[in-house]
Amino acid sequence: MFTAVPGDPANGQINAGRFDDVRRVDETGSTNADLMALARNGAPEGIVLVADHQTAGRGRVGRAWVAPPGSSLLLSALLRPPAARAGLTSMLMGLAACAAVEDAAGFRPRLKWPNDLVWPGDGSAPDRKLAGILAEAHWPSEHEVAVVVGIGINVNWPADLPDDLRETATAANHIAEREVDREHILQTLLARLDAMYEQLVDGSIVGAWRSSSATLGRRVRVDLGGEVVEGVARDVTDEGHLVVDDRTITVGDVVHLRPLS
């Protein structure tokens, strides 16, 4: 188990600029929780923790994230971006992951606001979740922030999924119809995180996210907890918030609806 102490370093084959401090563990509770503990102790940007299995992986609003051991790419990265860009780190991770999946598996997923990779994502069929992202922040001061952004990508899942996932989830090997190299995805993802980091800093990552969105232009239902909003997803703001018709949504669960006939 990893408990906020250095994990086993990578074997030296990963050259990903600021994200080349890669630590690996067989099993942990949550890679996000482990890195957040390091962040609170002042750890520098660029640490990446990769786990074969998580026993307490989390999604948004406290949902559990469960994957068979060895079947998914589970990792978290520690970033220290400008405070004004902290809310865009999920977009950076999502775009890096899309590029990595395309490079390793031969298809490009799309991004569902706020934090999922989905397939097919173009409205031709119901979207299925390929990956989920969770970003968490620690604010030592008003102008300083540490962000831990984690992702779980379904890479090589069994052919038969459980009943509760069969209609909503998918894996890279199901779409590519072959086994997909997790290490290939990892190395490409980290290289893309580094290459696109300046787009996070200058805010242009929002425009790149728009071009890969599965949500924009579609009818959506957004669960805000005590309220449900339906309409057309028109845009995202410079802060990464979703605009549904004339309303700006900062946080909520989105369902893609079928087009009106």
matplotlib code that plots the C-alpha trace (Angstrom):
import matplotlib.pyplot as plt

x = [0.0, 1.2, 0.8, 2.3, 5.9, 8.0, 6.8, 8.9, 10.3, 9.8, 12.4, 13.8, 12.0, 9.6, 10.8, 7.9, 9.5, 8.0, 6.1, 8.9, 8.9, 6.7, 6.1, 4.4, 2.6, 0.7, -2.2, -3.3, -6.5, -6.6, -3.8, -5.4, -5.5, -1.8, -0.6, -2.7, -0.9, 2.4, 1.0, 0.1, 3.7, 5.0, 5.9, 6.9, 4.9, 5.4, 5.0, 2.9, 1.6, 0.5, -1.4, -2.4, -5.4, -7.3, -9.3, -10.9, -10.9, -13.3, -15.2, -17.0, -19.5, -18.0, -18.8, -16.7, -14.4, -13.8, -11.7, -10.4, -6.7, -4.4, -7.3, -7.1, -4.6, -5.0, -2.9, -2.7, -0.5, 0.5, 0.4, 1.1, -0.5, -1.3, -4.2, -6.4, -6.1, -6.6, -10.1, -8.9, -6.6, -9.3, -9.5, -5.7, -5.9, -8.8, -7.2, -3.9, -5.8, -7.7, -4.5, -2.9, -5.8, -5.8, -2.0, -2.2, -5.6, -6.3, -9.5, -10.1, -12.7, -14.4, -14.9, -18.1, -18.4, -17.0, -14.7, -15.4, -14.0, -16.8, -17.3, -18.5, -19.3, -20.7, -24.4, -24.4, -25.0, -25.5, -22.2, -20.4, -17.8, -14.2, -12.5, -13.2, -11.2, -11.2, -9.3, -8.8, -7.1, -5.1, -4.8, -1.8, -2.5, -4.8, -2.3, -0.8, -2.5, -1.6, -3.9, -4.0, -5.7, -6.4, -7.7, -8.9, -8.9, -10.6, -7.9, -8.3, -11.6, -13.2, -15.6, -18.6, -19.2, -21.4, -25.1, -24.7, -21.9, -23.0, -25.0, -22.9, -19.2, -16.7, -13.0, -10.3, -9.9, -13.6, -13.5, -10.1, -11.0, -7.6, -5.5, -4.2, -0.8, -1.3, 2.3, 2.0, -1.0, 0.8, 3.9, 2.0, -0.4, 2.5, 4.3, 1.1, 0.5, 4.0, 3.6, 0.2, 1.0, 1.6, -2.0, -3.2, -1.1, -2.3, -5.9, -6.0, -6.7, -10.4, -10.4, -8.7, -11.3, -14.2, -12.9, -12.9, -16.2, -19.0, -21.3, -21.3, -24.2, -26.2, -29.4, -28.5, -30.0, -27.9, -28.6, -27.7, -28.7, -31.8, -32.7, -32.6, -31.8, -32.5, -31.4, -28.7, -25.1, -23.9, -20.4, -17.9, -16.6, -13.0, -13.2, -14.4, -18.0, -20.8, -23.3, -26.7, -28.9, -28.5, -27.5, -23.9, -23.4, -20.4, -20.9, -23.4, -24.0, -24.7, -26.8, -26.6, -30.2, -31.4, -32.1, -35.6, -37.4]
y = [0.0, 3.5, 5.9, 9.2, 8.0, 7.6, 4.7, 2.6, 4.8, 4.1, 2.2, 5.3, 4.7, 7.6, 11.0, 13.4, 16.7, 18.0, 14.7, 12.3, 11.6, 8.5, 6.3, 2.9, 0.8, -2.5, -1.4, 1.7, 3.1, 6.2, 7.7, 11.1, 10.8, 9.7, 12.6, 15.1, 14.1, 14.8, 18.1, 19.3, 18.6, 20.8, 18.2, 19.8, 19.7, 16.8, 13.7, 11.0, 8.0, 4.9, 2.0, -1.4, -1.4, 1.0, -0.2, 3.2, 5.0, 7.8, 9.7, 13.0, 13.5, 10.6, 7.9, 4.7, 3.9, 0.2, -1.7, -5.2, -5.3, -4.7, -3.8, 0.0, 2.7, 4.4, 7.5, 10.9, 13.8, 16.7, 20.2, 23.6, 25.8, 29.5, 29.9, 31.4, 28.2, 25.6, 24.9, 23.9, 21.0, 18.4, 19.8, 19.3, 15.7, 14.9, 16.2, 14.4, 11.2, 11.5, 11.9, 9.0, 6.6, 7.6, 6.9, 3.5, 2.2, 3.8, 5.7, 9.1, 9.4, 12.6, 14.7, 14.9, 17.9, 18.1, 15.1, 12.0, 10.4, 8.8, 6.8, 7.4, 11.0, 12.1, 11.4, 8.4, 6.0, 6.3, 7.4, 5.0, 6.0, 5.1, 7.1, 9.4, 12.3, 13.8, 17.0, 18.1, 21.3, 22.4, 26.1, 27.0, 30.7, 32.9, 32.9, 29.5, 26.2, 22.5, 20.4, 16.6, 15.4, 11.7, 9.6, 6.0, 4.7, 1.4, -0.3, -4.1, -5.1, -8.6, -9.1, -9.6, -6.5, -6.5, -5.7, -2.3, -1.3, -3.0, -0.1, 2.7, 1.8, 0.5, -0.2, 0.5, -3.1, -3.4, -0.5, -1.4, -5.1, -6.0, -5.8, -2.3, -1.5, 0.4, 1.5, 3.1, 5.0, 6.1, 7.3, 9.2, 10.7, 12.1, 13.5, 15.2, 16.7, 18.2, 19.4, 21.0, 22.5, 26.0, 25.9, 25.4, 28.4, 30.8, 29.5, 28.3, 24.8, 25.8, 26.2, 22.8, 21.2, 22.7, 21.0, 17.6, 18.0, 15.4, 17.8, 21.1, 21.5, 18.7, 18.6, 17.9, 17.3, 18.6, 17.5, 20.2, 18.3, 20.2, 21.2, 19.8, 21.9, 20.9, 22.7, 22.8, 23.0, 26.1, 26.7, 26.6, 29.7, 30.7, 29.2, 25.9, 26.3, 24.9, 27.3, 25.6, 27.9, 31.2, 29.7, 29.1, 25.8, 25.6, 22.0, 19.3, 15.8, 15.9, 13.4, 13.6, 13.5, 12.3, 15.1, 16.3, 14.6]
z = [0.0, -0.8, 2.1, 1.0, 0.9, -2.3, -4.4, -6.8, -9.5, -13.1, -14.9, -16.7, -20.0, -19.5, -20.7, -20.1, -19.1, -15.9, -15.5, -15.5, -11.7, -12.1, -9.0, -9.3, -6.7, -7.1, -5.0, -3.0, -1.7, -3.9, -6.0, -5.6, -1.8, -1.7, -3.9, -2.1, 1.1, -0.6, -2.0, 1.5, 2.6, -0.1, -2.8, -6.1, -9.3, -11.7, -9.4, -11.0, -9.1, -11.1, -9.5, -10.8, -8.5, -6.3, -3.3, -2.6, -6.0, -6.2, -8.8, -8.5, -5.7, -3.7, -6.2, -6.1, -9.1, -9.3, -11.9, -12.0, -11.1, -14.0, -16.4, -16.3, -16.3, -12.9, -12.2, -10.6, -11.3, -9.1, -10.7, -9.4, -12.1, -11.8, -9.3, -12.0, -14.1, -11.4, -12.6, -16.1, -15.1, -15.8, -19.4, -19.7, -18.5, -20.7, -23.9, -23.0, -22.4, -25.7, -27.6, -25.8, -26.4, -30.1, -30.4, -28.6, -29.7, -33.0, -32.1, -30.5, -27.7, -27.0, -23.8, -21.9, -19.6, -17.0, -16.6, -18.7, -21.9, -23.9, -27.0, -29.7, -28.5, -31.8, -31.2, -33.6, -30.6, -26.9, -25.3, -23.0, -20.5, -21.2, -18.5, -15.6, -14.2, -10.7, -9.8, -6.2, -5.0, -2.0, -1.5, 0.8, 0.1, -1.9, -4.9, -4.6, -5.4, -5.7, -7.9, -8.0, -11.1, -11.4, -14.2, -14.6, -18.2, -19.0, -21.1, -21.2, -19.7, -19.8, -22.7, -20.4, -18.3, -15.1, -15.7, -14.1, -16.5, -19.7, -21.1, -19.7, -19.8, -22.4, -22.6, -25.1, -26.1, -26.7, -29.2, -30.8, -30.9, -29.6, -26.5, -25.9, -24.4, -21.1, -21.0, -24.4, -23.2, -20.0, -21.8, -24.5, -21.9, -19.8, -22.8, -23.9, -20.4, -20.7, -24.3, -23.6, -20.2, -21.6, -23.0, -19.5, -18.3, -21.0, -21.0, -24.6, -23.4, -23.3, -27.1, -27.6, -25.3, -27.3, -30.5, -28.7, -26.8, -27.0, -25.1, -26.9, -29.4, -27.8, -25.8, -22.2, -18.8, -15.9, -12.3, -10.0, -6.9, -5.9, -9.5, -13.0, -16.0, -19.6, -22.8, -25.4, -24.3, -26.1, -24.9, -22.1, -20.5, -20.1, -16.6, -17.9, -16.9, -19.1, -20.7, -21.2, -23.3, -21.3, -18.0, -16.8, -14.9, -12.6, -11.4, -12.1, -13.6, -17.3, -19.4, -23.2, -24.5, -27.9, -30.5, -30.7, -33.7]

ax = plt.figure().add_subplot(projection="3d")
ax.plot(x, y, z, "-o")
ax.set_aspect("equal")
plt.show()
